[in-house]
């Protein structure tokens, strides 16, 4: 065959240019492995976060239990209503759940999924019930224009559509947290702390694996005798079986390793001290608490005592995290349930019955008492009471 090499100016029949061959050998290439992150669906976040991570578990429970314990108030215009069917419904939403249990689950869904779905059911005889739909079983249905119009609820192979808003015989409400990139679904706080969650969980798993391995980091036994040579197959198998049988496991921790001539131990992993293991876990814990809005002091996380004392941290927790969340839910439920129970009704929370804010109330009353230029009715109105009381 004739070869043509126009690149080198060759002619037909010319041989390709000679190339020098490199000496035989190999090249070792080491690259940083890509991290494995937890999936972002509700079931995975609930399992890896709330069910396996103590910081997430305590943060969610602290917010949900605190928020669900705050009493409700009902107003029609400026007048407070002390007895109403809506207050009875919130006190006992359904036969399975009391009000505190129902709202604890609602806040938990919001914190873990960014979404909470509430269905209103006509139970007959003029009574109604509220039920929560699990977020991973619900999808938002839209109309031809792309606006949400119903919820599709899945239970096994069964499918049903629940209209959004108040409709005859019931309806549903979709409560969300702000999501900058989604028009229909909310953004869970736990997803913002996903890197910290994976770091905290991975540190726990690594620590458990290290303890199972006698609390020793990974390493290798190197055979390098002065006269050269390698271990025979029989010697290699014997050494391997001795290491697995006599020196592995937490029950064999602390046993001295007996090395024969030519054997040397080389560590191949960082020790807990080199990794700054404790501080890495605390840093991840603080990031998780920050995403949920819980002061680290309330969770017992050291190293971030921003507040002067526990009482101040607890008051900031109420003002910056719990009360804004409760106020958001109160406005959403008012807008949804007003059509079913009467226009003009407005739900709100009773801040005067929150013990953690008693110091602020005492300071307010002291300032009003010292304000001689205010009338008694003006002072009563300033603290939320109707004028004209005795």
NULO-613798 format. One record per residue (C-alpha): x, y, z; residue number from 1. Coordinates in steps of 0.02 Angstrom, whole numbers, padded with zeros to 5 digits. Layout:
N
+--------+--------+--------+-----+
:     xx :     yy :     zz : pos :
+--------+--------+--------+-----+
:      X :      Y :      Z : NUM :
...
+--------+--------+--------+-----+
//
This chain:
390
+--------+--------+--------+-----+
:     xx :     yy :     zz : pos :
+--------+--------+--------+-----+
:  00000 :  00000 :  00000 :   1 :
:  00057 :  00176 : -00035 :   2 :
:  00055 :  00303 :  00106 :   3 :
:  00039 :  00491 :  00085 :   4 :
:  00094 :  00612 :  00221 :   5 :
:  00047 :  00785 :  00158 :   6 :
:  00074 :  00861 :  00329 :   7 :
:  00259 :  00823 :  00319 :   8 :
:  00273 :  00860 :  00135 :   9 :
:  00289 :  00676 :  00089 :  10 :
:  00246 :  00593 : -00075 :  11 :
:  00150 :  00437 : -00118 :  12 :
:  00246 :  00284 : -00063 :  13 :
:  00346 :  00379 :  00067 :  14 :
:  00362 :  00304 :  00239 :  15 :
:  00295 :  00394 :  00393 :  16 :
:  00423 :  00486 :  00498 :  17 :
:  00509 :  00390 :  00635 :  18 :
:  00452 :  00415 :  00813 :  19 :
:  00547 :  00379 :  00970 :  20 :
:  00459 :  00262 :  01090 :  21 :
:  00447 :  00310 :  01273 :  22 :
:  00517 :  00190 :  01402 :  23 :
:  00391 :  00068 :  01476 :  24 :
:  00310 :  00109 :  01643 :  25 :
:  00151 :  00183 :  01715 :  26 :
:  00080 :  00347 :  01777 :  27 :
: -00026 :  00358 :  01935 :  28 :
: -00160 :  00491 :  01927 :  29 :
: -00256 :  00543 :  02082 :  30 :
: -00410 :  00653 :  02073 :  31 :
: -00530 :  00724 :  02199 :  32 :
: -00687 :  00617 :  02206 :  33 :
: -00855 :  00701 :  02187 :  34 :
: -00953 :  00710 :  02349 :  35 :
: -01113 :  00611 :  02367 :  36 :
: -01257 :  00721 :  02422 :  37 :
: -01423 :  00672 :  02498 :  38 :
: -01572 :  00676 :  02381 :  39 :
: -01689 :  00823 :  02401 :  40 :
: -01857 :  00735 :  02405 :  41 :
: -01966 :  00738 :  02560 :  42 :
: -01944 :  00555 :  02609 :  43 :
: -01753 :  00564 :  02601 :  44 :
: -01744 :  00730 :  02696 :  45 :
: -01859 :  00660 :  02830 :  46 :
: -01760 :  00499 :  02845 :  47 :
: -01583 :  00570 :  02840 :  48 :
: -01628 :  00728 :  02934 :  49 :
: -01769 :  00712 :  03060 :  50 :
: -01751 :  00525 :  03089 :  51 :
: -01560 :  00509 :  03093 :  52 :
: -01487 :  00677 :  03139 :  53 :
: -01507 :  00739 :  03319 :  54 :
: -01485 :  00924 :  03274 :  55 :
: -01620 :  00920 :  03140 :  56 :
: -01733 :  00816 :  03250 :  57 :
: -01720 :  00934 :  03397 :  58 :
: -01734 :  01092 :  03290 :  59 :
: -01893 :  01034 :  03204 :  60 :
: -01972 :  00972 :  03365 :  61 :
: -01925 :  01131 :  03458 :  62 :
: -02005 :  01244 :  03328 :  63 :
: -02158 :  01133 :  03298 :  64 :
: -02197 :  01100 :  03481 :  65 :
: -02170 :  01282 :  03531 :  66 :
: -02277 :  01350 :  03389 :  67 :
: -02417 :  01224 :  03415 :  68 :
: -02432 :  01271 :  03599 :  69 :
: -02473 :  01455 :  03563 :  70 :
: -02660 :  01489 :  03591 :  71 :
: -02772 :  01556 :  03454 :  72 :
: -02881 :  01712 :  03456 :  73 :
: -03028 :  01747 :  03341 :  74 :
: -03084 :  01922 :  03291 :  75 :
: -03228 :  01989 :  03190 :  76 :
: -03174 :  02161 :  03142 :  77 :
: -03097 :  02235 :  03300 :  78 :
: -03202 :  02133 :  03422 :  79 :
: -03136 :  01973 :  03496 :  80 :
: -03247 :  01818 :  03487 :  81 :
: -03225 :  01699 :  03633 :  82 :
: -03339 :  01556 :  03572 :  83 :
: -03356 :  01503 :  03391 :  84 :
: -03364 :  01345 :  03284 :  85 :
: -03197 :  01391 :  03205 :  86 :
: -03111 :  01396 :  03375 :  87 :
: -03189 :  01228 :  03416 :  88 :
: -03124 :  01157 :  03252 :  89 :
: -02947 :  01217 :  03288 :  90 :
: -02957 :  01144 :  03463 :  91 :
: -03012 :  00974 :  03395 :  92 :
: -02978 :  00964 :  03207 :  93 :
: -03025 :  00780 :  03188 :  94 :
: -03064 :  00629 :  03298 :  95 :
: -02884 :  00567 :  03290 :  96 :
: -02793 :  00727 :  03335 :  97 :
: -02806 :  00868 :  03461 :  98 :
: -02763 :  01043 :  03407 :  99 :
: -02583 :  01041 :  03471 : 100 :
: -02546 :  00874 :  03387 : 101 :
: -02622 :  00931 :  03223 : 102 :
: -02523 :  01093 :  03216 : 103 :
: -02362 :  01009 :  03271 : 104 :
: -02376 :  00895 :  03118 : 105 :
: -02421 :  01043 :  03007 : 106 :
: -02267 :  01142 :  03060 : 107 :
: -02161 :  00986 :  03042 : 108 :
: -02218 :  00964 :  02862 : 109 :
: -02175 :  01145 :  02825 : 110 :
: -02001 :  01132 :  02899 : 111 :
: -01956 :  00967 :  02814 : 112 :
: -02046 :  00986 :  02647 : 113 :
: -02079 :  01173 :  02630 : 114 :
: -02262 :  01125 :  02600 : 115 :
: -02411 :  01081 :  02707 : 116 :
: -02578 :  01022 :  02638 : 117 :
: -02738 :  01038 :  02742 : 118 :
: -02905 :  00967 :  02687 : 119 :
: -03073 :  01026 :  02753 : 120 :
: -03206 :  00889 :  02758 : 121 :
: -03391 :  00905 :  02788 : 122 :
: -03425 :  00773 :  02921 : 123 :
: -03614 :  00794 :  02916 : 124 :
: -03736 :  00868 :  03042 : 125 :
: -03656 :  01038 :  03018 : 126 :
: -03485 :  00982 :  03082 : 127 :
: -03320 :  00993 :  02990 : 128 :
: -03149 :  00912 :  03008 : 129 :
: -02972 :  00962 :  02961 : 130 :
: -02848 :  00830 :  02900 : 131 :
: -02665 :  00842 :  02847 : 132 :
: -02606 :  00763 :  02684 : 133 :
: -02428 :  00698 :  02683 : 134 :
: -02322 :  00805 :  02565 : 135 :
: -02244 :  00662 :  02468 : 136 :
: -02417 :  00598 :  02420 : 137 :
: -02482 :  00763 :  02349 : 138 :
: -02455 :  00849 :  02183 : 139 :
: -02522 :  01019 :  02130 : 140 :
: -02640 :  01019 :  01980 : 141 :
: -02648 :  01174 :  01870 : 142 :
: -02778 :  01239 :  01746 : 143 :
: -02750 :  01285 :  01564 : 144 :
: -02673 :  01452 :  01616 : 145 :
: -02549 :  01369 :  01735 : 146 :
: -02634 :  01424 :  01897 : 147 :
: -02654 :  01298 :  02040 : 148 :
: -02832 :  01235 :  02049 : 149 :
: -02829 :  01069 :  02143 : 150 :
: -02723 :  00943 :  02237 : 151 :
: -02699 :  00766 :  02176 : 152 :
: -02685 :  00650 :  02325 : 153 :
: -02612 :  00475 :  02303 : 154 :
: -02639 :  00332 :  02425 : 155 :
: -02566 :  00172 :  02353 : 156 :
: -02647 :  00148 :  02183 : 157 :
: -02795 :  00262 :  02224 : 158 :
: -02801 :  00440 :  02156 : 159 :
: -02919 :  00581 :  02200 : 160 :
: -02926 :  00767 :  02163 : 161 :
: -02963 :  00894 :  02300 : 162 :
: -03007 :  01071 :  02244 : 163 :
: -02907 :  01213 :  02318 : 164 :
: -03003 :  01340 :  02423 : 165 :
: -03170 :  01320 :  02508 : 166 :
: -03294 :  01220 :  02406 : 167 :
: -03458 :  01135 :  02440 : 168 :
: -03423 :  00982 :  02545 : 169 :
: -03244 :  01032 :  02584 : 170 :
: -03087 :  01096 :  02499 : 171 :
: -02902 :  01109 :  02531 : 172 :
: -02767 :  01236 :  02572 : 173 :
: -02587 :  01230 :  02514 : 174 :
: -02469 :  01315 :  02638 : 175 :
: -02293 :  01350 :  02576 : 176 :
: -02129 :  01431 :  02625 : 177 :
: -02050 :  01551 :  02501 : 178 :
: -01963 :  01467 :  02354 : 179 :
: -01867 :  01583 :  02235 : 180 :
: -01868 :  01460 :  02087 : 181 :
: -02036 :  01372 :  02098 : 182 :
: -02209 :  01443 :  02070 : 183 :
: -02309 :  01308 :  02157 : 184 :
: -02204 :  01222 :  02290 : 185 :
: -02114 :  01288 :  02444 : 186 :
: -01931 :  01277 :  02491 : 187 :
: -01888 :  01181 :  02652 : 188 :
: -01758 :  01256 :  02771 : 189 :
: -01673 :  01086 :  02785 : 190 :
: -01628 :  01089 :  02601 : 191 :
: -01529 :  01250 :  02628 : 192 :
: -01428 :  01157 :  02761 : 193 :
: -01404 :  01001 :  02655 : 194 :
: -01213 :  01014 :  02649 : 195 :
: -01205 :  01033 :  02837 : 196 :
: -01325 :  00888 :  02860 : 197 :
: -01221 :  00772 :  02751 : 198 :
: -01061 :  00828 :  02838 : 199 :
: -01135 :  00795 :  03010 : 200 :
: -01205 :  00625 :  02962 : 201 :
: -01045 :  00573 :  02873 : 202 :
: -00943 :  00622 :  03026 : 203 :
: -01053 :  00513 :  03134 : 204 :
: -01039 :  00364 :  03016 : 205 :
: -00850 :  00385 :  03003 : 206 :
: -00833 :  00394 :  03192 : 207 :
: -00937 :  00235 :  03213 : 208 :
: -00834 :  00144 :  03080 : 209 :
: -00674 :  00201 :  03165 : 210 :
: -00734 :  00136 :  03333 : 211 :
: -00779 : -00031 :  03253 : 212 :
: -00601 : -00035 :  03188 : 213 :
: -00525 : -00020 :  03362 : 214 :
: -00521 :  00170 :  03346 : 215 :
: -00372 :  00158 :  03229 : 216 :
: -00361 :  00252 :  03064 : 217 :
: -00335 :  00155 :  02903 : 218 :
: -00159 :  00101 :  02859 : 219 :
: -00050 : -00030 :  02776 : 220 :
:  00081 : -00154 :  02829 : 221 :
:  00232 : -00130 :  02716 : 222 :
:  00354 : -00276 :  02692 : 223 :
:  00524 : -00205 :  02648 : 224 :
:  00667 : -00319 :  02706 : 225 :
:  00846 : -00262 :  02685 : 226 :
:  00887 : -00406 :  02569 : 227 :
:  00733 : -00375 :  02461 : 228 :
:  00598 : -00497 :  02408 : 229 :
:  00412 : -00520 :  02437 : 230 :
:  00302 : -00620 :  02554 : 231 :
:  00254 : -00792 :  02496 : 232 :
:  00070 : -00829 :  02467 : 233 :
:  00063 : -00931 :  02627 : 234 :
:  00142 : -00790 :  02729 : 235 :
:  00025 : -00661 :  02653 : 236 :
: -00131 : -00761 :  02693 : 237 :
: -00073 : -00797 :  02870 : 238 :
: -00037 : -00613 :  02904 : 239 :
: -00205 : -00561 :  02831 : 240 :
: -00303 : -00687 :  02934 : 241 :
: -00212 : -00636 :  03095 : 242 :
: -00254 : -00453 :  03067 : 243 :
: -00438 : -00490 :  03036 : 244 :
: -00459 : -00615 :  03178 : 245 :
: -00351 : -00540 :  03315 : 246 :
: -00345 : -00352 :  03288 : 247 :
: -00510 : -00298 :  03207 : 248 :
: -00668 : -00246 :  03301 : 249 :
: -00709 : -00140 :  03452 : 250 :
: -00687 : -00287 :  03572 : 251 :
: -00504 : -00303 :  03520 : 252 :
: -00462 : -00119 :  03541 : 253 :
: -00293 : -00082 :  03619 : 254 :
: -00207 : -00245 :  03574 : 255 :
: -00025 : -00219 :  03526 : 256 :
:  00019 : -00265 :  03348 : 257 :
:  00165 : -00386 :  03339 : 258 :
:  00268 : -00357 :  03182 : 259 :
:  00399 : -00477 :  03117 : 260 :
:  00559 : -00428 :  03032 : 261 :
:  00537 : -00316 :  02881 : 262 :
:  00358 : -00262 :  02922 : 263 :
:  00316 : -00080 :  02954 : 264 :
:  00148 :  00007 :  02983 : 265 :
:  00107 :  00158 :  02875 : 266 :
: -00046 :  00262 :  02915 : 267 :
: -00153 :  00300 :  02762 : 268 :
: -00289 :  00411 :  02838 : 269 :
: -00304 :  00564 :  02946 : 270 :
: -00329 :  00538 :  03132 : 271 :
: -00478 :  00620 :  03221 : 272 :
: -00357 :  00750 :  03291 : 273 :
: -00289 :  00792 :  03118 : 274 :
: -00466 :  00809 :  03051 : 275 :
: -00520 :  00925 :  03193 : 276 :
: -00666 :  00805 :  03208 : 277 :
: -00761 :  00886 :  03352 : 278 :
: -00754 :  01062 :  03281 : 279 :
: -00811 :  01001 :  03110 : 280 :
: -00967 :  00924 :  03189 : 281 :
: -01002 :  01080 :  03291 : 282 :
: -00982 :  01190 :  03137 : 283 :
: -01106 :  01082 :  03040 : 284 :
: -01225 :  01086 :  03189 : 285 :
: -01221 :  01275 :  03194 : 286 :
: -01260 :  01285 :  03007 : 287 :
: -01411 :  01171 :  03029 : 288 :
: -01474 :  01273 :  03176 : 289 :
: -01447 :  01433 :  03077 : 290 :
: -01553 :  01368 :  02932 : 291 :
: -01698 :  01330 :  03050 : 292 :
: -01679 :  01492 :  03148 : 293 :
: -01643 :  01408 :  03315 : 294 :
: -01509 :  01488 :  03425 : 295 :
: -01369 :  01358 :  03448 : 296 :
: -01371 :  01395 :  03635 : 297 :
: -01545 :  01316 :  03646 : 298 :
: -01477 :  01157 :  03567 : 299 :
: -01324 :  01145 :  03679 : 300 :
: -01201 :  01177 :  03536 : 301 :
: -01042 :  01258 :  03605 : 302 :
: -00940 :  01393 :  03522 : 303 :
: -01077 :  01514 :  03466 : 304 :
: -01144 :  01603 :  03620 : 305 :
: -01208 :  01755 :  03527 : 306 :
: -01337 :  01794 :  03662 : 307 :
: -01291 :  01849 :  03837 : 308 :
: -01396 :  01715 :  03921 : 309 :
: -01520 :  01576 :  03890 : 310 :
: -01671 :  01687 :  03924 : 311 :
: -01617 :  01812 :  03791 : 312 :
: -01589 :  01671 :  03665 : 313 :
: -01760 :  01600 :  03704 : 314 :
: -01843 :  01770 :  03679 : 315 :
: -01753 :  01793 :  03512 : 316 :
: -01810 :  01619 :  03460 : 317 :
: -01991 :  01668 :  03488 : 318 :
: -01978 :  01839 :  03406 : 319 :
: -01874 :  01790 :  03254 : 320 :
: -01931 :  01613 :  03217 : 321 :
: -02088 :  01551 :  03304 : 322 :
: -02204 :  01701 :  03300 : 323 :
: -02173 :  01747 :  03116 : 324 :
: -02213 :  01567 :  03069 : 325 :
: -02372 :  01564 :  03175 : 326 :
: -02427 :  01733 :  03105 : 327 :
: -02401 :  01668 :  02927 : 328 :
: -02510 :  01516 :  02961 : 329 :
: -02643 :  01621 :  03049 : 330 :
: -02662 :  01735 :  02898 : 331 :
: -02669 :  01588 :  02777 : 332 :
: -02802 :  01496 :  02879 : 333 :
: -02903 :  01657 :  02900 : 334 :
: -02907 :  01687 :  02713 : 335 :
: -02954 :  01505 :  02679 : 336 :
: -03081 :  01470 :  02816 : 337 :
: -03168 :  01639 :  02817 : 338 :
: -03274 :  01588 :  02667 : 339 :
: -03334 :  01431 :  02757 : 340 :
: -03364 :  01507 :  02931 : 341 :
: -03409 :  01687 :  02894 : 342 :
: -03330 :  01834 :  02808 : 343 :
: -03237 :  01957 :  02918 : 344 :
: -03167 :  01824 :  03035 : 345 :
: -02982 :  01840 :  03074 : 346 :
: -02869 :  01719 :  03168 : 347 :
: -02720 :  01779 :  03271 : 348 :
: -02612 :  01715 :  03412 : 349 :
: -02619 :  01763 :  03596 : 350 :
: -02448 :  01834 :  03636 : 351 :
: -02500 :  01881 :  03813 : 352 :
: -02505 :  01697 :  03863 : 353 :
: -02326 :  01662 :  03808 : 354 :
: -02219 :  01649 :  03965 : 355 :
: -02056 :  01680 :  03873 : 356 :
: -02115 :  01855 :  03827 : 357 :
: -02173 :  01904 :  04001 : 358 :
: -02022 :  02018 :  04025 : 359 :
: -02069 :  02120 :  03872 : 360 :
: -02249 :  02137 :  03934 : 361 :
: -02191 :  02196 :  04106 : 362 :
: -02080 :  02327 :  04025 : 363 :
: -02223 :  02386 :  03913 : 364 :
: -02345 :  02401 :  04057 : 365 :
: -02217 :  02497 :  04160 : 366 :
: -02190 :  02622 :  04019 : 367 :
: -02378 :  02646 :  03995 : 368 :
: -02406 :  02667 :  04181 : 369 :
: -02276 :  02805 :  04183 : 370 :
: -02353 :  02892 :  04031 : 371 :
: -02465 :  03017 :  04121 : 372 :
: -02515 :  03103 :  03958 : 373 :
: -02614 :  02948 :  03902 : 374 :
: -02793 :  02913 :  03954 : 375 :
: -02845 :  02745 :  04025 : 376 :
: -02931 :  02697 :  03862 : 377 :
: -02774 :  02740 :  03763 : 378 :
: -02668 :  02634 :  03879 : 379 :
: -02788 :  02487 :  03862 : 380 :
: -02786 :  02503 :  03674 : 381 :
: -02595 :  02506 :  03673 : 382 :
: -02587 :  02335 :  03757 : 383 :
: -02723 :  02259 :  03647 : 384 :
: -02878 :  02277 :  03758 : 385 :
: -03040 :  02359 :  03709 : 386 :
: -03072 :  02531 :  03788 : 387 :
: -03201 :  02560 :  03922 : 388 :
: -03153 :  02418 :  04041 : 389 :
: -03162 :  02430 :  04228 : 390 :
+--------+--------+--------+-----+
//
